[in-house]
Amino acid sequence: MPIHAQTGNDQLEGRVVDGNKAPLEGARVSVFTPDGALLLELRSDASGGFVIPQSLPPSCQIVVHYPGFQEVRRRLGESATTLFFLLEPEPVLEHLTITATRTPQSLDTLSSPVTVLQEADLRKSPSLTLDDTLRQIPAFSLFRRTSSLVAQPTTQGVSLRGIGPSGVSRSLVLWDGTPLNDPFGGWVYWSQLDKNIVERVELVPGGSSSLYGSSALGGVIQVFSRMPESPTLELDVRGGNRGSAGGDMLAAFGLGTWNANLSASFLQTDGYFVVAPQDRGAVDDRAGSLHYAVRSSAFKRFSSSGRLSLHLSHFAEDRDNGTILQKNQTDISTLRARYRTEDARGRIWELACYGLVESFKSNFTAISQNRTRETLTLDQVVPARSAGGSAQWTQAVGAGHLLTAGVDWQWIRGDSEEWGFTLGVPSRFQVSSGSQQLGGIYLQDFWSLSKRWTIQLGARVDGWTNYHASRHQTTVSGGEQSTTPFAAQKKGTLNPRLGVSFRLADWGTLRGAYYHSFRAPTLNELYRGFRVGNIVTLANDQLGAEKLRGFEGGLDWQAGSRLSGRITGFWNGLTDSVSNITQSVTPSLITRIRQNVGETRARGFENDLKLRLLNHLEIRGSYLLSESTIIDFPFDRSLESKRFPQVPRHRMTAALAYSGSRHFDLFLSSRFVGLQFDDDQNLLPLGNFTLLDFFVSRQLNPTMQLYFAAENLLDRQFAVSRSPVEGIGAPRMLHAGFKLRF
């Protein structure tokens, strides 16, 4: 990478190209002073060129970054006026990840397979929502096949590798280290996160309670926010069919000794009919939605080793849930704070705290068999509050040991305030409420035994308690009142983990892990019942914790810098999983109750393959085989050997990505989902389907980009639910827009 010196000019010119000497437009060029302060930041133009219109002091450092390529750092010579940067493709195994170990580690030293979606991957996704983007990963699934764009929030629980999908998540979702799972019900409001504010997403399947406690039973997904430190203004405006329109904004600026970010997002859609045409009736309507989010962040570096960050966000949404009367609303306000410091001995301390206030409103109806009449049955308001904190210490000790220890705590208070209706007239008022506290302490040793061997040893002790729980009911006609107190519960558990990775050579790494995990039931599962269509699900205050033990093993391999792959086999045994068990079925009503199932087994394997061609063209493929079966269920032996609801055996994705250096990006993806069942008795099948998505963009200049995207390009109709009325997924969704960056 030669530096050509010229004299007689104060300005500095440069050019950024790839291995084929093709220019890289939009490469980020950052200039730092000798003491490490950011002096300025700019982007390369269509020819890969850039101009720094000022003289720079000697020993300044120039850093060039382009997604998918290795970062290049250069010290400026005293007489340099022209720079030439040749960027090489970034080897897959050099990525660092945090989530799997709570500390930054290279992927080739981990005992778990980690999937990382970088900022460039997110921006090229055809999907409007983050959850639909994550469906590119076969291990990822929500309780229903429906996008969060139109789905009722309580159906947006996430699971990994088919470990018992339900409305509550069996995997933990973190936003910059703070739980994003709803504190009352465990589902996830994916609309809180627009893709333009996300720097990357890390997905770690497999039991992770040894580090993260409850909710991490099936794995962890962590979303990291973009936090620009130089002045930035970005706008993304889009519109599409089915009345869809939205916009995102991100601004970064200085406030004295602080840096600040302000972001906002807005999205509305008229949606579509979620009931299949052959079952549709007069009560059915489009499932539209409207949401907005406002976020502000401020952070300050107190020294070269200390950083304080503060985050405040507000999210609100309104939804039409597919019929004339069914609607829901949500408002969430969150405050987060985090401090990180590292001393001269290499000890790292991280302290964090957060608070949340939420209101969830929803109503439920009864629908006649011919879908010509709809009657209000339940109107609910669920206010919830949550607070939590954590402390973590990390230090290198002895020969190759990296110790991490920490403690965290969470408090939750929720109420389900509901009006019950009989023939559309209020008949009762009921309040079910409770409090919950969860806390744990963990210790991990990440031991680099040699250049090839890495061992991860960890364990965590958790405790939780449910208390101040009761149900109070008042009848409207007679005014009778009754109060049912629920007994307090206190439980605890120990969850260990052992992981090993062995670097065979530069081309590959063997890895394996054994782990225990758990999930405590949520307040929603314990105390709140609900009704969707003609399905009534009852709460159960006697629920116990779910427990999982599992092991996995696999191989990560790489042939040069262009071809890489991964294969992983896994086995998980889940005991006492909370499931909606059918009690009775009539033509007009299906009644279910939450119960702890005896034992469920999920086993299978997953493959990933990635091939980069000519630096600009990449082909990706992923496949998941997951057999999730009820092994033991003493309440109803007829369910044994049945497949677990909402888990297909086969999921597969394939994608073609082109990142042109001459203004043009293209992404084409295909997703296959196999047959699954909507009920525990395997009587309501949901057939397989294949969807094709498409994205193309054109960079007009360093400031402006145009793009077009299509989801379900071939307009395939596919089933997402049967109750027994068939619900369908999103038809063809088109949108186009432009992005501005200053």
C-alpha positions as a printed Julia matrix, in Angstrom:
742×3 Matrix{Float64}:
   0.0     0.0    0.0
   2.38    2.73  -1.18
   2.22    6.36  -0.18
   3.12    8.74  -3.01
   4.5    12.05  -1.74
   3.91   15.26  -3.65
   4.81   18.81  -2.69
   3.36   22.22  -3.25
  -0.2    21.52  -2.01
  -1.74   21.84   1.44
  -4.64   19.5    0.68
  -4.39   15.73   0.95
  -5.84   13.53  -1.8
  -6.51    9.81  -1.57
  -8.14    6.88  -3.32
  -9.7     3.67  -1.98
  -9.9     0.53  -4.15
 -10.45   -3.2   -3.72
  -8.24   -6.13  -4.76
  -9.31   -5.76  -8.4
  -8.35   -2.06  -8.34
 -12.06   -1.17  -8.6
 -12.99    2.01  -6.67
 -14.9     1.68  -3.39
 -17.49    4.43  -3.15
 -18.74    5.44   0.27
 -15.69    4.19   2.2
 -15.47    5.98   5.56
 -12.23    7.95   5.95
 -11.52    9.13   9.51
  -8.63   11.37  10.54
  -7.33   11.31  14.11
  -4.84   13.62  15.79
  -1.65   12.12  17.27
  -3.31   11.96  20.7
  -6.31   10.01  19.34
  -8.97   12.72  18.99
 -11.22   12.58  15.93
 -10.36   15.5   13.65
 -12.76   14.92  10.75
 -14.61   12.2    8.84
 -15.63   11.97   5.17
 -16.66    9.48   2.46
 -14.98    8.41  -0.78
 -16.72    9.4   -4.02
 -17.71    7.32  -7.08
 -14.06    7.04  -8.19
 -12.99    5.96  -4.71
 -11.34    9.31  -4.21
 -11.41   11.73  -1.31
  -9.9    15.12  -0.55
  -8.96   16.48   2.87
  -9.11   20.26   2.27
  -6.67   21.29   4.98
  -3.12   20.73   6.02
  -2.61   18.15   8.73
   0.07   17.95  11.39
   2.57   15.08  10.99
   1.79   11.76  12.69
  -1.96   12.08  12.22
  -3.61    8.7   11.72
  -6.0     7.97   8.84
  -8.43    5.05   9.21
 -10.34    3.7    6.18
 -13.34    1.43   6.72
 -15.63   -0.27   4.18
 -18.17   -3.01   5.09
 -16.92   -6.49   4.24
 -13.26   -5.4    4.0
 -10.41   -5.22   6.48
  -9.92   -1.84   8.09
  -6.71   -0.02   7.14
  -4.86    2.38   9.45
  -2.06    4.67   8.25
   0.21    7.19   9.94
   0.63   10.33   7.84
   4.14   11.11   6.69
   5.53   14.63   6.85
   5.44   15.22   3.07
   2.54   12.98   2.0
  -0.14   14.64  -0.16
  -1.55   11.56  -1.94
  -2.61    8.29  -0.37
  -3.56    5.01  -2.02
  -5.55    2.47   0.04
  -5.93   -1.11  -1.18
  -8.58   -2.91   0.91
  -8.66   -6.68   1.23
 -11.82   -8.76   1.93
 -12.39   -9.38   5.61
 -11.85  -13.04   6.65
 -14.99  -14.41   8.26
 -13.26  -15.8   11.34
 -11.69  -12.46  12.3
 -14.99  -10.98  13.48
 -15.22  -10.27  17.2
 -18.37  -11.03  19.16
 -19.42  -10.1   22.68
 -22.68  -11.89  23.41
 -21.47  -15.48  23.69
 -19.02  -14.69  26.52
 -19.97  -11.14  27.68
 -16.45  -10.08  26.59
 -15.06   -9.4   23.07
 -13.77  -12.65  21.58
 -12.8   -13.88  18.14
 -15.34  -16.21  16.52
 -12.75  -18.97  16.04
 -12.22  -19.29  19.82
 -15.87  -19.77  20.78
 -17.56  -23.01  21.74
 -20.92  -21.82  20.36
 -21.87  -20.92  16.8
 -22.53  -17.19  16.56
 -24.27  -15.48  13.65
 -23.45  -11.81  13.18
 -25.47   -9.49  10.94
 -23.45   -6.37  10.27
 -24.79   -2.92   9.43
 -24.36   -3.59   5.7
 -26.42   -6.8    5.96
 -29.24   -4.98   7.71
 -29.33   -2.11   5.23
 -29.65   -4.48   2.26
 -32.49   -6.48   3.76
 -35.76   -6.16   1.79
 -37.74   -6.34   5.04
 -39.28   -3.34   6.75
 -38.91   -4.86  10.24
 -35.97   -6.3   12.14
 -37.71   -9.61  12.94
 -38.33  -10.28   9.24
 -34.66   -9.52   8.58
 -33.62  -12.05  11.23
 -35.71  -14.73   9.48
 -32.76  -14.97   7.08
 -31.27  -17.09   9.88
 -33.06  -20.48   9.92
 -32.51  -20.93  13.66
 -34.61  -17.81  14.33
 -38.4   -18.02  14.54
 -41.31  -16.3   16.23
 -44.31  -18.03  17.77
 -46.33  -17.35  14.62
 -45.13  -17.08  11.06
 -46.62  -13.58  10.93
 -44.48  -10.45  10.62
 -44.5    -7.99  13.52
 -45.77   -5.49  10.97
 -49.3    -6.87  11.5
 -48.98   -9.42  14.33
 -50.6    -8.99  17.73
 -47.68   -8.29  20.14
 -48.39  -11.29  22.37
 -47.57  -13.61  19.44
 -44.07  -12.16  18.93
 -42.14  -14.42  21.31
 -38.84  -15.6   19.83
 -37.32  -19.07  19.98
 -34.09  -20.5   18.53
 -33.71  -23.96  16.97
 -37.35  -24.81  17.63
 -37.09  -24.95  21.42
 -40.78  -24.71  22.25
 -42.15  -21.61  20.5
 -44.89  -19.76  22.37
 -46.12  -16.21  22.89
 -43.44  -15.8   25.55
 -39.86  -15.85  24.29
 -37.64  -18.77  25.21
 -34.64  -16.72  24.15
 -33.38  -13.47  25.61
 -33.27  -10.37  23.41
 -30.91   -7.61  24.54
 -30.63   -4.02  23.37
 -27.12   -2.8   24.21
 -27.09   -5.21  27.15
 -30.57   -4.33  28.47
 -33.45   -6.85  28.22
 -35.87   -6.06  25.39
 -38.29   -8.86  26.29
 -41.54   -7.49  27.66
 -41.19   -7.65  31.48
 -44.81   -8.77  31.99
 -45.27  -11.22  29.12
 -41.86  -12.05  27.66
 -42.74  -11.23  24.03
 -40.73   -8.68  22.03
 -41.81   -5.39  20.48
 -39.61   -5.61  17.39
 -40.91   -2.29  16.06
 -38.91   -0.49  18.75
 -35.81   -1.05  16.63
 -35.61    0.3   13.11
 -32.69   -1.14  11.15
 -31.06    2.24  10.51
 -30.1     2.69  14.17
 -28.58   -0.81  14.49
 -24.85   -1.39  14.08
 -25.0    -5.17  14.26
 -26.98   -8.1   15.64
 -25.4   -11.14  17.31
 -27.41  -14.36  17.57
 -26.23  -17.18  19.85
 -28.42  -20.32  19.91
 -28.13  -22.82  22.75
 -28.66  -22.54  26.5
 -27.11  -19.34  27.88
 -28.48  -19.13  31.41
 -24.97  -19.64  32.81
 -24.32  -16.0   31.85
 -27.73  -14.39  31.41
 -30.12  -16.23  33.72
 -33.84  -16.56  33.05
 -35.16  -15.93  29.52
 -31.86  -17.1   27.99
 -33.06  -20.71  28.1
 -32.75  -21.21  24.32
 -30.14  -18.59  23.49
 -29.46  -14.87  23.24
 -29.97  -12.24  20.56
 -28.2    -8.93  21.16
 -28.83   -5.75  19.19
 -26.1    -3.09  19.26
 -27.01    0.52  18.51
 -25.09    2.76  16.18
 -23.39    5.52  18.16
 -21.67    7.92  15.71
 -19.08   10.12  17.38
 -18.71   12.6   14.52
 -21.45   15.04  13.37
 -23.92   13.09  11.23
 -27.41   13.51   9.85
 -29.17   10.61   8.13
 -32.7    10.45   6.73
 -34.56    7.47   5.27
 -37.98    8.1    3.71
 -40.04    5.34   2.07
 -43.48    4.42   0.84
 -45.12    1.36  -0.63
 -48.25   -0.55  -1.45
 -50.99   -1.4    1.05
 -50.83    2.14   2.42
 -47.31    1.73   3.8
 -45.21    4.81   4.57
 -42.41    5.5    6.98
 -39.25    7.37   7.78
 -36.17    7.14  10.0
 -33.81    9.83  11.21
 -30.45    9.68  12.97
 -28.49   12.76  14.05
 -25.18   12.91  15.93
 -23.74   16.12  17.34
 -21.61   17.47  20.13
 -22.83   19.02  23.38
 -19.76   20.48  25.03
 -17.74   17.56  26.4
 -20.56   15.13  25.54
 -21.51   13.46  22.27
 -25.21   13.06  21.61
 -27.4    11.05  19.25
 -31.05   11.61  18.43
 -33.04    9.12  16.37
 -36.68    8.72  15.45
 -38.7     6.29  13.35
 -42.25    6.2   12.05
 -44.09    3.49  10.11
 -47.71    2.96   9.16
 -49.43    0.4    6.97
 -53.03   -0.39   6.1
 -51.95   -4.03   6.26
 -53.89   -6.86   4.71
 -56.62   -9.37   5.49
 -55.09  -11.98   7.79
 -57.9   -14.51   7.24
 -57.79  -16.7    4.12
 -60.31  -15.73   1.4
 -62.29  -18.98   1.72
 -62.89  -18.33   5.47
 -63.3   -14.56   5.36
 -66.55  -12.97   6.53
 -68.19   -9.63   7.21
 -66.28   -9.12  10.51
 -62.86   -9.36   8.9
 -60.78   -6.28   8.21
 -57.21   -5.42   7.31
 -54.61   -5.77  10.06
 -53.04   -2.33   9.92
 -50.57   -0.76  12.3
 -49.01    2.57  13.17
 -45.97    3.06  15.38
 -43.33    5.62  16.2
 -40.21    5.65  18.36
 -38.02    8.48  19.64
 -34.59    7.8   21.16
 -31.91   10.05  22.58
 -28.43    9.1   23.74
 -25.54   10.98  25.26
 -22.12    9.66  26.12
 -18.91   11.07  27.51
 -15.35    9.81  27.76
 -13.94   10.83  31.13
 -10.5     9.55  30.21
  -8.97    7.14  27.74
 -10.48    4.27  29.75
 -13.82    5.58  31.11
 -17.12    6.05  29.29
 -20.6     6.94  30.54
 -23.67    6.58  28.32
 -27.28    7.6   28.95
 -30.26    6.53  26.84
 -33.89    7.64  26.89
 -36.52    6.22  24.53
 -40.26    6.25  24.0
 -42.22    3.85  21.79
 -45.92    3.83  20.91
 -48.02    1.73  18.55
 -51.66    1.26  17.55
 -52.82   -1.92  15.83
 -55.9    -3.25  14.09
 -55.8    -7.0   14.64
 -57.74   -8.25  11.67
 -61.39   -7.72  12.6
 -63.57   -4.64  13.01
 -63.44   -4.66  16.84
 -60.06   -6.19  17.73
 -57.41   -3.56  18.45
 -54.46   -3.01  20.76
 -52.2    -0.16  21.86
 -48.8    -0.03  23.55
 -46.73    2.76  25.13
 -43.24    2.1   26.52
 -40.79    4.59  28.05
 -37.29    3.42  28.98
 -34.28    5.0   30.68
 -30.89    3.27  30.55
 -27.44    4.14  31.87
 -24.1     2.36  31.51
 -20.56    3.08  32.71
 -17.43    1.21  31.63
 -13.88    1.74  32.8
 -10.54   -0.05  32.54
  -7.65    0.58  34.93
  -3.9     0.34  34.37
  -3.88   -3.34  35.43
  -6.38   -4.28  32.73
  -9.35   -4.7   35.06
 -12.63   -3.78  33.37
 -15.68   -2.7   35.33
 -19.11   -2.29  33.77
 -22.1    -0.92  35.67
 -25.6    -0.61  34.19
 -29.13    0.21  35.32
 -32.48    0.79  33.66
 -36.13    1.56  34.33
 -39.25    0.95  32.24
 -42.89    2.05  32.33
 -45.35    0.36  29.98
 -49.06    0.29  29.2
 -50.55   -2.44  27.02
 -54.21   -2.25  25.98
 -56.0    -4.97  24.05
 -59.5    -6.28  23.46
 -60.75   -9.71  22.45
 -63.93  -10.85  20.73
 -66.1   -13.86  19.98
 -66.84  -14.45  16.3
 -69.76  -16.42  14.92
 -68.96  -19.57  13.0
 -69.89  -17.97   9.67
 -67.89  -14.83  10.62
 -70.83  -12.49  10.17
 -71.07  -11.34  13.81
 -68.43  -10.19  16.26
 -69.06   -9.6   19.95
 -66.71   -7.98  22.45
 -65.75  -10.46  25.22
 -62.78   -8.89  27.0
 -61.19   -5.44  27.26
 -57.79   -5.45  28.96
 -55.33   -2.85  30.21
 -51.97   -4.12  31.46
 -49.78   -1.48  33.12
 -46.3    -2.77  33.94
 -43.17   -1.36  35.51
 -39.7    -2.79  35.62
 -36.27   -1.82  36.93
 -32.94   -3.55  37.0
 -29.2    -3.26  37.32
 -25.98   -5.17  36.8
 -22.28   -5.04  37.64
 -19.54   -6.95  35.84
 -15.79   -7.35  36.38
 -13.34   -8.74  33.83
  -9.59   -9.31  34.21
  -6.83  -11.4   32.69
  -5.33  -13.63  35.37
  -2.36  -15.95  35.2
  -1.42  -17.79  32.02
  -4.24  -17.38  29.52
  -7.17  -16.98  31.94
  -9.76  -14.29  31.34
 -12.1   -14.17  34.32
 -15.52  -12.54  34.21
 -17.8   -12.24  37.22
 -21.02  -10.34  37.68
 -24.35   -9.89  39.35
 -27.69   -8.65  38.02
 -31.18   -8.05  39.36
 -34.62   -7.28  37.92
 -37.9    -6.18  39.52
 -41.26   -6.4   37.73
 -44.74   -5.28  38.73
 -47.73   -5.89  36.49
 -51.52   -5.77  36.6
 -54.08   -7.17  34.22
 -57.17   -4.97  34.51
 -60.02   -6.34  32.43
 -63.69   -5.85  31.72
 -65.53   -9.03  30.84
 -68.55   -8.8   28.51
 -71.58  -11.06  28.07
 -73.42  -10.59  24.77
 -71.53   -7.34  24.33
 -72.61   -5.92  27.72
 -70.12   -5.44  30.64
 -70.66   -8.22  33.18
 -67.59   -8.22  35.43
 -64.44   -6.3   36.29
 -61.34   -8.22  37.29
 -57.82   -7.25  38.33
 -55.04   -9.87  38.4
 -51.75   -8.54  39.69
 -48.39   -9.67  40.97
 -44.75   -8.78  41.52
 -41.63  -10.66  40.57
 -37.94  -10.32  41.35
 -35.14  -12.18  39.6
 -31.43  -12.04  40.34
 -28.25  -13.99  39.81
 -24.5   -14.12  40.22
 -22.18  -15.66  37.64
 -18.53  -16.56  37.12
 -16.78  -17.46  33.87
 -13.22  -18.49  33.03
 -12.3   -18.11  29.35
  -9.06  -20.1   29.31
  -6.7   -19.94  26.33
  -4.89  -23.16  27.15
  -2.67  -22.85  24.07
  -2.78  -21.29  20.62
  -5.18  -24.06  19.61
  -7.17  -24.96  22.73
  -9.71  -22.67  24.37
 -11.92  -23.74  27.28
 -14.97  -21.88  28.58
 -16.04  -22.74  32.13
 -18.98  -20.96  33.68
 -21.77  -21.23  36.21
 -24.53  -19.03  37.52
 -26.76  -19.18  40.59
 -30.22  -17.64  40.14
 -33.12  -16.96  42.42
 -36.59  -15.57  41.78
 -39.69  -14.88  43.77
 -43.35  -14.17  42.9
 -45.25  -12.23  45.56
 -48.1    -9.78  46.28
 -50.24  -11.67  43.77
 -54.02  -11.82  43.79
 -57.16  -11.74  41.67
 -60.02   -9.41  42.59
 -63.36   -9.69  40.79
 -66.54   -7.62  40.89
 -69.77   -8.5   39.08
 -71.64   -5.65  37.43
 -75.22   -6.85  37.97
 -75.1    -7.79  41.62
 -71.96   -6.02  42.76
 -70.57   -9.2   44.34
 -66.88   -9.03  45.08
 -64.37  -11.78  45.6
 -60.61  -11.8   46.13
 -58.36  -14.79  45.48
 -54.84  -14.47  46.89
 -52.04  -16.44  45.25
 -49.32  -18.0   47.34
 -45.86  -16.47  47.14
 -43.17  -18.59  45.53
 -39.4   -18.6   46.0
 -37.19  -20.72  43.79
 -33.54  -21.03  42.83
 -31.32  -22.92  40.42
 -27.7   -23.51  39.41
 -26.8   -23.54  35.71
 -23.29  -24.57  34.6
 -21.65  -24.55  31.18
 -18.57  -26.22  29.7
 -17.36  -25.26  26.24
 -14.28  -26.29  24.28
 -12.84  -25.13  20.96
  -9.82  -26.59  19.16
  -8.14  -24.76  16.27
  -7.24  -27.51  13.8
  -5.33  -25.1   11.54
  -5.89  -21.77   9.87
  -8.71  -23.35   7.89
 -10.93  -24.61  10.7
 -11.99  -24.98  14.34
 -13.76  -27.79  16.16
 -16.04  -26.81  19.04
 -18.45  -28.31  21.52
 -20.47  -27.32  24.59
 -22.63  -28.79  27.36
 -25.03  -26.54  29.31
 -27.99  -26.23  31.68
 -30.55  -23.43  31.36
 -33.89  -22.37  32.85
 -36.77  -19.93  32.42
 -39.04  -18.73  35.21
 -42.71  -18.26  34.22
 -43.77  -14.69  33.53
 -46.47  -12.77  35.36
 -48.52  -13.05  32.18
 -48.4   -16.86  32.23
 -49.13  -17.02  35.94
 -52.02  -14.59  36.2
 -53.38  -13.35  32.82
 -55.74  -15.28  30.53
 -56.7   -14.15  27.06
 -58.81  -14.92  24.02
 -57.82  -14.79  20.32
 -60.69  -15.47  17.94
 -62.39  -18.62  19.17
 -59.47  -19.81  21.29
 -59.51  -19.11  25.05
 -56.28  -19.63  27.0
 -56.42  -19.74  30.81
 -53.68  -18.65  33.24
 -52.14  -20.98  35.83
 -50.62  -19.58  39.03
 -49.05  -22.97  39.87
 -46.61  -23.0   36.96
 -43.01  -23.93  37.7
 -39.77  -23.07  35.92
 -38.76  -24.63  32.62
 -35.4   -26.4   32.61
 -33.16  -27.32  29.72
 -30.02  -29.38  29.36
 -28.25  -29.76  26.09
 -25.08  -30.26  24.17
 -23.82  -29.37  20.73
 -20.76  -29.8   18.57
 -19.59  -28.53  15.24
 -16.93  -27.41  12.81
 -16.2   -23.91  11.48
 -14.07  -23.97   8.35
 -12.68  -21.51   5.85
 -10.97  -22.06   2.49
  -9.02  -18.9    1.85
 -10.74  -15.54   2.19
 -13.67  -16.38  -0.1
 -15.25  -19.67   0.99
 -16.38  -20.5    4.51
 -18.9   -22.74   6.21
 -20.19  -24.12   9.47
 -21.97  -27.27  10.58
 -23.46  -27.83  14.05
 -25.31  -30.73  15.6
 -27.39  -30.19  18.75
 -29.55  -32.04  21.28
 -31.73  -30.3   23.86
 -34.0   -31.78  26.5
 -36.62  -29.37  27.85
 -38.54  -30.37  30.97
 -41.64  -28.7   32.41
 -42.04  -26.41  29.4
 -45.04  -24.09  29.7
 -47.49  -24.97  26.92
 -51.06  -24.19  25.98
 -52.79  -27.53  26.46
 -56.22  -28.14  24.94
 -58.96  -28.94  27.44
 -62.01  -28.95  25.19
 -63.02  -28.34  21.58
 -66.44  -27.27  20.3
 -67.43  -25.77  16.94
 -67.51  -22.3   18.49
 -64.83  -22.46  21.22
 -61.43  -24.06  21.87
 -60.34  -23.91  25.52
 -56.7   -24.27  26.52
 -54.77  -23.84  29.78
 -51.11  -23.21  30.44
 -49.41  -26.26  31.92
 -45.89  -27.56  32.49
 -45.33  -30.3   29.92
 -43.33  -33.27  31.21
 -40.45  -33.43  28.7
 -39.79  -32.14  25.2
 -36.79  -33.0   23.03
 -35.34  -30.81  20.28
 -32.52  -32.21  18.21
 -31.07  -31.64  14.77
 -28.3   -29.89  12.91
 -27.69  -26.64  11.04
 -25.4   -25.77   8.14
 -24.14  -22.45   6.8
 -22.16  -21.77   3.63
 -20.79  -18.51   2.28
 -18.94  -17.97  -1.0
 -17.55  -14.59  -2.06
 -16.92  -14.12  -5.81
 -14.87  -11.3   -7.35
 -15.02   -9.29  -4.1
 -18.48   -7.94  -5.0
 -20.66  -11.02  -5.35
 -21.53  -13.32  -2.44
 -23.67  -16.45  -2.28
 -25.06  -17.65   1.07
 -27.01  -20.68   2.11
 -28.3   -21.97   5.46
 -30.31  -25.01   6.5
 -31.81  -26.13   9.81
 -33.22  -29.55  10.64
 -35.04  -29.45  13.96
 -37.12  -32.3   15.37
 -39.03  -31.04  18.39
 -41.15  -33.76  20.0
 -43.15  -34.21  23.22
 -41.48  -37.18  24.93
 -43.33  -37.43  28.23
 -46.63  -35.83  29.28
 -48.42  -37.56  32.16
 -51.49  -35.27  31.95
 -52.37  -36.63  28.52
 -50.43  -39.61  27.19
 -51.99  -39.17  23.75
 -49.7   -36.15  23.2
 -46.53  -38.19  23.6
 -44.56  -38.57  20.35
 -46.49  -35.61  18.9
 -44.54  -32.81  17.27
 -44.29  -29.62  19.27
 -46.62  -26.91  17.88
 -45.18  -24.2   15.61
 -41.91  -26.04  14.88
 -41.23  -27.11  11.28
 -38.69  -29.87  10.69
 -37.04  -28.01   7.84
 -36.05  -24.39   7.36
 -33.74  -23.16   4.65
 -32.56  -19.82   3.25
 -30.45  -18.88   0.25
 -29.25  -15.44  -0.83
 -27.32  -13.7   -3.57
 -25.7   -10.41  -2.56
 -23.95   -8.02  -4.91
 -22.16   -4.98  -3.47
 -20.98   -3.08  -6.51
 -18.23   -0.53  -6.28
 -19.99    1.45  -9.02
 -23.1     2.74  -7.25
 -25.16   -0.46  -7.34
 -26.19   -3.0   -4.65
 -28.5    -5.99  -5.06
 -29.81   -8.6   -2.65
 -31.99  -11.56  -3.64
 -33.09  -14.07  -0.99
 -35.28  -17.15  -0.8
 -36.74  -18.7    2.35
 -38.31  -22.16   2.71
 -40.31  -23.21   5.8
 -41.58  -26.77   6.11
 -44.8   -28.27   7.44
 -45.7   -27.53  11.04
 -48.75  -27.83  13.31
 -50.74  -25.09  15.02
 -51.9   -27.27  17.92
 -50.53  -29.76  20.43
 -52.67  -32.63  19.05
 -51.2   -32.22  15.53
 -54.67  -31.9   14.0
 -54.21  -28.43  12.47
 -51.38  -28.54   9.9
 -49.74  -25.47   8.4
 -48.25  -26.32   5.01
 -44.77  -25.53   3.75
 -44.0   -22.47   1.65
 -41.19  -20.7   -0.2
 -40.85  -16.92  -0.37
 -38.65  -14.77  -2.59
 -37.49  -11.3   -1.49
 -35.59   -8.66  -3.46
 -33.65   -5.45  -2.76
 -31.78   -3.11  -5.11
 -30.19    0.29  -4.45
 -28.33    2.93  -6.43
 -25.94    5.42  -4.88
 -26.46    8.64  -6.84
 -23.7    10.5   -5.01
 -21.97   10.3   -1.62
 -25.04   11.93  -0.04
 -28.07   10.26  -1.65
 -29.15    6.67  -2.28
 -32.32    5.34  -3.95
 -33.68    1.86  -3.24
 -36.51   -0.53  -4.05
 -37.55   -3.67  -2.15
 -40.09   -6.45  -2.54
 -41.13   -9.02   0.06
 -42.91  -12.17  -1.12
 -42.13  -11.1   -4.67
 -44.18  -13.94  -6.22
 -47.21  -13.15  -4.02
 -47.37  -16.63  -2.49
 -50.28  -17.29  -0.08
 -49.21  -19.3    2.98
 -50.86  -20.3    6.24
 -49.69  -18.9    9.57
 -52.45  -20.17  11.89
 -55.56  -22.35  12.07
 -58.15  -21.95  14.81
 -59.54  -23.79  12.76
 -60.03  -20.69  10.55
 -56.94  -20.3    8.4
 -54.81  -17.2    8.96
 -52.44  -16.17   6.19
 -49.1   -14.38   5.99
 -48.15  -11.21   4.2
 -48.88  -11.01   0.46
 -46.55   -9.14  -1.88
 -45.22   -6.04  -0.12
 -43.43   -3.39  -2.19
 -41.7    -0.27  -1.0
 -39.23    2.27  -2.35
 -37.43    5.19  -0.84
 -34.34    7.3   -0.57
 -31.62    7.79   2.01
 -29.7    10.98   2.66
 -26.49   11.23   4.63
 -24.72   14.46   5.49
